[in-house]
Amino acid sequence: MSRVLMLAAGAAGAAALLFAGVAPAQADTAPVTTCNNWHLQDGHNTPLCVTVSGTSVSLTGQIALAGPPSPGTPWPPAPEQTSTTLSADVVGGGNLGTAQQNVVFQASTLTIGPLNVTAACGTTVHASFSISTYPWFNTPTTVDVPINC
């Protein structure tokens, strides 16, 4: 092989190696949903789901009956004034957003939200959903999700 061809082949190979790592990686933009499907709060099941797509984060909570009524319990149950709060925070950082809503819960499952926020790549979002119905104390449902970009 001539010296010119060897230099050309070497240059082409070096260029191929050089540019192989330059192409930008495609970000995984398919939404990923993480849920805490069973959490008792104020005598209710209060699941929380968090959907992440890129840097967009969406929180949705639900209020549902925790189980079938006890024998002798009046049906339907009495309506309950319920205060709800969806909140998203950066772990080790600040609040990304909070949404409060007052609802009347009786027996049908209620969906609360969504609360839509944006988080920086590489952070972890701590999502919480709490309800308060007198005389019960709230114990928020929580989900932590990484923001991988």
C-alpha positions as CSV (number, residue, x, y, z in Angstrom):
1,M,0.0,0.0,0.0
2,S,1.4,3.4,-0.8
3,R,2.3,5.8,1.8
4,V,-0.5,8.3,0.7
5,L,-3.2,5.5,1.0
6,M,-1.9,4.5,4.4
7,L,-2.1,8.1,5.6
8,A,-5.6,8.6,4.1
9,A,-6.8,5.4,5.7
10,G,-5.3,6.4,9.1
11,A,-6.9,9.8,8.9
12,A,-10.3,8.3,8.0
13,G,-10.0,5.9,11.0
14,A,-9.0,8.7,13.3
15,A,-11.9,10.8,12.1
16,A,-14.3,8.0,12.6
17,L,-13.1,7.5,16.2
18,L,-13.2,11.2,16.9
19,F,-16.7,11.7,15.7
20,A,-18.1,8.5,17.1
21,G,-18.5,10.1,20.6
22,V,-19.6,13.5,19.4
23,A,-23.1,12.6,18.3
24,P,-25.6,13.8,21.0
25,A,-27.3,11.0,23.0
26,Q,-31.0,10.8,22.6
27,A,-32.8,11.6,25.8
28,D,-35.3,9.1,27.1
29,T,-38.5,11.3,26.9
30,A,-41.0,8.5,27.4
31,P,-43.1,9.4,30.5
32,V,-42.4,7.3,33.6
33,T,-45.1,7.0,36.3
34,T,-44.3,6.1,39.9
35,C,-47.1,5.5,42.4
36,N,-47.6,4.9,46.1
37,N,-50.9,2.9,45.5
38,W,-51.9,2.2,49.1
39,H,-51.7,4.7,51.9
40,L,-54.2,5.2,54.7
41,Q,-54.9,8.8,55.7
42,D,-57.9,10.0,57.7
43,G,-59.5,6.6,57.2
44,H,-59.2,6.8,53.4
45,N,-56.9,5.3,50.8
46,T,-54.9,8.2,49.3
47,P,-52.7,7.0,46.5
48,L,-50.2,9.4,44.9
49,C,-48.8,9.1,41.3
50,V,-46.0,11.1,39.9
51,T,-45.3,11.2,36.1
52,V,-41.9,12.4,34.9
53,S,-41.2,13.3,31.2
54,G,-37.9,15.1,30.8
55,T,-38.0,17.9,33.3
56,S,-41.8,18.0,33.5
57,V,-43.3,16.5,36.6
58,S,-47.0,15.9,37.2
59,L,-48.6,14.9,40.5
60,T,-52.0,13.4,40.9
61,G,-53.7,12.2,44.1
62,Q,-56.8,10.3,44.8
63,I,-59.2,9.9,47.8
64,A,-61.0,6.6,48.0
65,L,-62.7,4.4,50.5
66,A,-60.1,2.3,52.4
67,G,-62.3,-0.8,52.1
68,P,-65.9,-2.0,52.3
69,P,-68.1,-0.5,55.1
70,S,-68.4,-2.4,58.4
71,P,-71.7,-4.2,58.9
72,G,-74.4,-1.8,60.2
73,T,-72.6,1.3,58.8
74,P,-75.1,3.6,57.1
75,W,-74.8,3.7,53.4
76,P,-73.9,6.0,51.8
77,P,-71.6,7.5,54.4
78,A,-72.1,11.2,55.3
79,P,-70.4,13.7,53.1
80,E,-67.0,15.0,54.5
81,Q,-65.5,18.4,53.9
82,T,-61.9,17.5,53.0
83,S,-58.9,19.8,52.5
84,T,-56.3,18.4,50.1
85,T,-52.7,19.5,49.4
86,L,-50.4,18.4,46.6
87,S,-46.8,19.5,46.9
88,A,-43.5,19.1,45.1
89,D,-40.1,19.9,46.5
90,V,-36.5,19.4,45.3
91,V,-34.8,17.1,47.8
92,G,-32.3,19.4,49.6
93,G,-33.8,22.4,47.8
94,G,-36.9,24.6,47.6
95,N,-40.6,24.1,46.9
96,L,-41.5,23.7,43.2
97,G,-45.2,24.1,43.7
98,T,-48.2,23.5,46.0
99,A,-51.9,23.2,45.2
100,Q,-54.6,23.2,47.8
101,Q,-58.2,22.3,47.2
102,N,-61.3,21.8,49.3
103,V,-63.6,18.9,48.2
104,V,-66.6,17.0,49.5
105,F,-65.9,13.3,49.7
106,Q,-68.7,10.8,50.2
107,A,-68.1,7.4,48.6
108,S,-66.9,7.8,45.0
109,T,-63.2,8.1,44.3
110,L,-62.0,11.7,43.7
111,T,-59.0,12.6,41.7
112,I,-57.1,15.6,42.9
113,G,-54.8,17.6,40.5
114,P,-52.7,17.4,38.5
115,L,-50.1,19.7,39.9
116,N,-47.6,20.3,37.0
117,V,-44.1,21.6,37.8
118,T,-40.6,21.7,36.2
119,A,-37.5,20.3,37.9
120,A,-33.8,20.6,36.9
121,C,-32.0,17.5,35.5
122,G,-30.2,15.5,38.1
123,T,-32.4,16.5,41.0
124,T,-34.8,14.4,43.0
125,V,-38.4,15.5,43.5
126,H,-40.1,14.8,46.8
127,A,-43.9,14.7,46.0
128,S,-46.5,14.6,48.8
129,F,-50.3,14.4,49.0
130,S,-52.2,15.1,52.2
131,I,-55.8,15.3,53.1
132,S,-57.4,16.6,56.3
133,T,-60.8,15.7,57.5
134,Y,-61.9,16.7,61.0
135,P,-61.0,15.1,63.5
136,W,-58.2,13.1,61.8
137,F,-54.6,14.1,61.5
138,N,-53.0,14.0,58.1
139,T,-50.1,11.7,57.3
140,P,-49.0,12.6,53.8
141,T,-48.5,10.0,51.0
142,T,-45.0,10.6,49.5
143,V,-43.1,9.5,46.4
144,D,-39.5,10.5,45.6
145,V,-38.6,10.5,41.9
146,P,-35.3,11.2,40.1
147,I,-35.2,13.6,37.2
148,N,-32.9,11.8,34.7
149,C,-32.3,13.8,31.5
